[in-house]
Amino acid sequence: MGPISSHLTILKLDFITGLMSPRTVKFPITALQKLTIVGLTKEFHWSWYRDETPDTAIFASLIYLVLVYRAHSPRRATSFASLGLHFSRLRVLNVSKALCYHTDFYSVFDHAPLHTLQATEFRRHMGYLSPNLIRKAGMFISCLYMEPLNVRMTAMNLYTDILAMSSNIRTAALHFIPLTPISTVNWFVLQTFFLRDCGISYSSIENILMQLPKLLRFTILLLPLSQSSRYGITTMDMDTSDYSVSLSTSLQTFSLKSSRGYLIPTFV
């Protein structure tokens, strides 16, 4: 394989489809702006992206990064920070299952000017998300790979710490969330909120809205009843709940969708 142009701006690699590892190839990264890698494992070598220095890789122009790790987890997590990677201009980070391999993964991006963070991780790893990233991100999307509850895992405090962090998030989408016990939400500038596969009560809707003075759009998709007990999330009885709840005066659009597919009456 011949040399790759130093003006390379977009690179997509898919190791799930059987692409051979380019062990003898060096990808120039000086001009690289978008990088997508699917099928990463512990055997992946970031040395393929080192230009001149052997111990660091400086992605000086990279603004968009997608990393999808394979589902299989190594027996022992390794340090992502030790790889010497730098992302000084990164704006969009979309990652799946990175915490299976590196518990310090997200902290590497603490100093990047990140706007959009999409993290798809197993529920048991959520505690390793970097608080600094959540505080400064403008858009936060959290999708969870769910496992059935056991003695050590409960859904009750899954997002409690995250929602309690003071943050500049303006758009958020959270997956598998039990809202009932959550009392504090410090995302004061949040404007768009989407909750998917969650348990909910009207009192918790009211409590959340009281703490989001700038919220404009709020959408809730309830977890199907057939799955709620399996994952420790209680879905309210839509036929007996009290609809008389006071909503924020800033809210423009509100929808609450049940597992049957119909929309619960809005209160705006």
TAWO-V337613 format. One record per residue. PSI is psi in whole degrees, -180 to 180 (999 if undefined). OMEGA is omega in radians with two decimals (none if undefined). Layout:
psi: {PSI:PSI}
omega: {OMEGA:OMEGA}
This chain:
psi: {128:174:147:140:138:-8:12:125:-25:130:128:126:134:106:-8:-34:3:10:130:144:123:69:-23:7:138:119:121:137:-1:-43:-1:126:-32:128:125:125:123:135:31:146:-177:-16:-7:138:111:-8:-17:-15:9:128:-73:-43:139:-23:-8:158:112:109:78:-24:-4:127:-12:121:125:123:121:111:154:156:-30:131:140:161:-31:128:148:168:126:-33:-31:-10:-11:37:140:132:78:-18:10:130:-32:125:118:114:143:126:24:-33:-12:-24:-34:109:-19:15:-54:-24:-21:-24:12:-33:3:147:58:136:-43:125:119:114:120:105:166:148:-37:-14:-2:-27:-13:-1:141:121:-34:-38:-42:-36:-35:-12:143:-29:130:122:120:116:134:140:113:143:149:148:147:-168:-33:-12:127:152:-7:-35:25:-49:6:-51:-38:-46:-24:-11:135:128:157:15:129:-25:130:140:120:144:135:79:126:111:-18:-47:-2:123:-20:127:117:31:74:-23:10:132:-30:125:121:124:126:138:62:165:152:156:157:-32:-37:-30:-47:-42:-41:-43:-32:-23:2:80:-17:11:130:-36:128:118:133:126:115:149:134:142:-31:-19:-15:-45:-31:-35:11:27:123:124:134:159:108:-18:-16:-1:150:125:-7:86:142:132:169:145:-15:-19:132:-34:129:129:140:113:129:174:-18:-10:-2:157:131:145:135:165:16:999}
omega: {-3.08:3.14:3.13:-3.08:3.11:3.13:-3.14:-3.11:-3.12:-3.14:3.10:3.13:3.14:-3.12:3.09:-3.09:3.04:3.09:-3.13:3.12:-3.09:-3.01:-3.12:-3.09:3.02:3.14:3.10:-3.04:-3.08:-3.09:-3.04:-3.11:-3.13:-3.12:3.09:3.11:-3.12:3.10:3.14:3.01:3.13:3.13:-3.12:-3.08:3.07:3.09:3.08:-3.06:3.13:-3.12:-3.04:-3.08:-3.07:-2.99:-3.11:3.02:-3.08:3.11:-2.97:-3.08:-3.02:3.12:-3.04:-3.09:3.07:3.12:3.13:3.13:3.08:-3.04:-3.10:-3.12:3.03:-3.13:-3.11:3.12:3.12:-3.09:3.06:-3.14:-3.10:-3.11:3.07:-3.12:-3.12:-3.10:-2.98:-3.09:-3.01:-3.13:-3.08:3.11:-3.14:-2.97:3.09:3.03:3.13:-3.08:3.00:-3.05:-3.07:-3.14:3.12:-2.98:-2.99:-3.14:3.11:-3.07:-3.10:-3.06:3.09:3.14:-2.99:3.04:-3.07:3.09:3.02:-3.09:3.09:-3.01:3.02:-3.07:-3.09:-3.11:-3.02:-3.13:-3.12:3.06:-3.10:3.09:-3.12:3.12:-3.11:-3.12:-3.01:-3.10:3.06:3.10:-3.12:3.12:-3.13:3.09:-3.04:2.87:-3.01:3.00:3.07:-3.11:2.94:-3.04:-3.03:-3.10:3.02:3.14:-2.98:-3.11:-3.04:-3.08:-3.05:-3.10:-3.10:-3.13:-3.13:3.14:2.99:-3.02:3.08:-3.13:3.09:3.11:-3.12:3.03:-3.10:-3.04:-3.12:-3.09:3.02:-3.01:-2.97:-3.07:-3.06:-3.05:-3.04:3.05:-3.07:3.07:-2.91:-3.12:-3.13:-3.13:-3.13:-3.06:3.11:3.13:-3.09:3.11:-3.08:2.95:-3.01:2.95:-3.12:3.11:3.12:3.04:-3.13:-3.13:-3.12:-3.10:3.12:-3.09:-3.13:-3.00:-3.10:-3.10:-3.14:-3.06:-3.09:-3.13:-3.13:3.05:-3.04:3.05:3.10:-3.10:-3.11:-3.10:-2.99:-3.11:-3.13:-3.09:3.03:3.14:-3.09:3.09:-3.06:3.07:-3.04:-3.06:-3.06:-3.08:3.13:-3.09:-3.06:-3.13:-3.12:-3.12:3.13:3.10:-3.14:-3.00:3.13:-3.11:3.10:3.08:3.13:-2.99:-3.13:-3.14:3.13:3.03:3.11:-3.13:3.05:-3.14:3.12:-3.02:-3.05:none}
